[in-house]
């Protein structure tokens, strides 16, 4: 179980964590580790966290969705499958749904694609919440920002679960 109260998050897109954010050193450690921890992946700027790409995609698929007028250029760092297709039935992050496994926001929170059982566990243990646009077509949950090195270990474990889901391999990562 995650200790403490649930952090406050924004109700609109972009979905960000407003309180209990990660210390910069923990966020950097998480991002660096993500870049080298998983075979057949690469890291780079998130596709969905790019404001220029995000707004038209959301407008086309979710008319009337709660989208902020002032979307910041947030520079989320994403983990992408590299040269491999996702496992059959896996739905990764938009807009492609086939490449972006997760991304880390400047606040330290992550958006990830997880299996249904892993999503239920994440929510039940108080470690995250569903994205405002979560649906069968948008498989995105938020993992709250790690605040301590112990919570960083949890974030790494959840990233491993996202990678296993993307690759369809219970032993991967």
C-alpha positions in Angstrom: 0.0 0.0 0.0 1.2 3.5 -0.8 1.7 5.6 2.4 -0.1 8.8 3.0 -3.0 10.6 1.3 -3.6 10.4 -2.4 -1.9 13.3 -4.2 -4.0 15.9 -6.0 -4.0 15.5 -9.8 -5.4 17.7 -12.5 -8.9 16.8 -13.7 -8.2 17.7 -17.3 -5.8 16.8 -20.0 -2.9 17.0 -19.7 -3.2 14.8 -16.6 -0.6 15.8 -14.2 0.2 15.4 -10.5 -0.1 18.7 -8.6 1.1 17.6 -5.1 3.6 15.1 -3.6 5.9 15.3 -6.7 9.2 13.6 -7.0 12.5 15.2 -6.0 14.4 16.0 -9.2 17.2 13.5 -8.4 14.6 10.6 -8.1 13.0 11.6 -11.3 16.3 11.7 -13.1 17.3 8.3 -11.6 14.0 6.8 -12.8 14.4 8.3 -16.3 18.0 7.2 -16.6 17.2 3.7 -15.4 14.3 3.4 -17.8 16.6 4.2 -20.7 18.8 1.2 -20.1 16.6 -1.4 -18.3 14.6 -3.0 -21.1 15.8 -4.8 -24.2 14.4 -3.8 -27.6 13.3 -0.4 -26.4 14.4 3.2 -26.8 13.6 6.4 -25.0 12.7 9.9 -26.4 10.1 12.6 -26.2 6.6 11.3 -25.5 4.3 11.4 -28.5 1.1 12.0 -26.6 2.6 14.5 -24.2 3.6 16.7 -27.2 0.9 19.5 -27.1 1.0 19.9 -30.9 0.1 16.2 -31.5 -2.1 15.8 -28.5 -4.8 18.4 -29.1 -5.9 17.3 -32.6 -5.8 13.6 -31.6 -8.0 14.2 -28.6 -10.4 16.6 -30.5 -10.9 13.9 -33.2 -11.5 11.0 -30.9 -13.0 12.7 -27.8 -15.0 15.7 -28.8 -15.9 17.7 -25.7 -13.1 16.1 -23.6 -11.8 18.3 -20.7 -8.6 19.7 -22.4 -6.7 22.6 -20.8 -6.4 25.7 -23.0 -2.8 26.3 -21.9 -1.1 22.9 -22.5 2.5 23.2 -21.3 5.4 21.9 -23.4 6.2 19.4 -20.7 9.0 17.3 -22.2 7.9 13.9 -20.8 10.4 11.2 -21.5 8.9 8.0 -22.9 9.9 4.4 -23.2 9.1 3.0 -26.7 9.3 -0.5 -28.2 12.1 -0.5 -30.8 11.8 -2.7 -33.8 9.2 -5.0 -32.3 5.5 -5.1 -32.3 3.5 -5.2 -29.1 2.1 -8.5 -28.0 -1.3 -9.4 -29.5 -4.0 -7.7 -27.6 -1.8 -5.2 -25.9 -2.9 -1.6 -26.2 -0.1 0.9 -25.6 -0.2 4.7 -25.2 -1.8 6.9 -27.9 -1.6 8.1 -30.5 -0.1 5.0 -32.3 -1.2 2.5 -29.6 1.7 0.2 -30.6 5.0 1.8 -29.5 4.9 4.0 -26.3 4.9 1.9 -23.2 5.2 4.6 -20.6 6.4 8.2 -20.0 7.7 10.1 -17.1 6.4 13.7 -16.5 8.5 16.5 -15.0 6.5 16.1 -11.8 7.8 12.4 -11.6 4.4 10.8 -12.2 4.2 8.2 -15.0 1.6 7.3 -17.5 1.7 3.6 -18.5 -0.2 0.9 -20.3 -0.8 -2.1 -18.0 -2.7 -5.3 -18.1 -6.2 -5.3 -16.5 -5.0 -7.3 -13.5 -2.0 -5.0 -13.0 -4.2 -1.9 -13.3 -6.6 -3.3 -10.6 -3.6 -4.0 -8.3 -2.2 -0.5 -8.9 -5.5 1.1 -8.0 -6.2 -1.1 -5.1 -2.8 -0.4 -3.5 -3.3 3.4 -3.8 -0.4 3.8 -6.2 -2.3 5.5 -9.1 -5.4 6.3 -10.9 -7.0 6.0 -14.4 -6.3 8.7 -16.9 -9.3 11.0 -17.6 -9.6 9.5 -21.1 -9.2 5.9 -20.0 -11.3 3.5 -22.1 -10.8 0.2 -23.9 -9.2 2.3 -26.7 -7.0 4.4 -24.3 -5.2 2.1 -21.9 -3.5 4.7 -19.8 -3.1 4.8 -16.0 -1.1 7.2 -13.8 1.5 5.9 -11.4 2.0 8.6 -8.7 5.4 10.1 -8.5 7.9 8.3 -6.3 8.8 10.5 -3.3 11.5 8.2 -1.7 14.0 5.6 -2.9 11.6 2.9 -1.6 8.9 4.3 -3.8 11.3 4.5 -6.7 11.6 0.7 -6.4 7.8 0.5 -6.7 7.9 2.7 -9.8 10.6 0.4 -11.4 8.5 -2.7 -10.6 5.4 -1.1 -12.3 7.5 -0.1 -15.3 8.6 -3.8 -15.5 5.0 -4.8 -15.5 4.2 -2.3 -18.3 7.1 -3.7 -20.3 6.0 -7.3 -19.8 2.4 -6.3 -20.9 3.8 -4.6 -24.0 6.0 -7.6 -24.9 3.5 -10.3 -23.8 6.3 -12.0 -21.8 5.8 -12.7 -18.1 9.6 -13.2 -17.8 10.6 -10.0 -19.6 12.2 -7.1 -17.7 
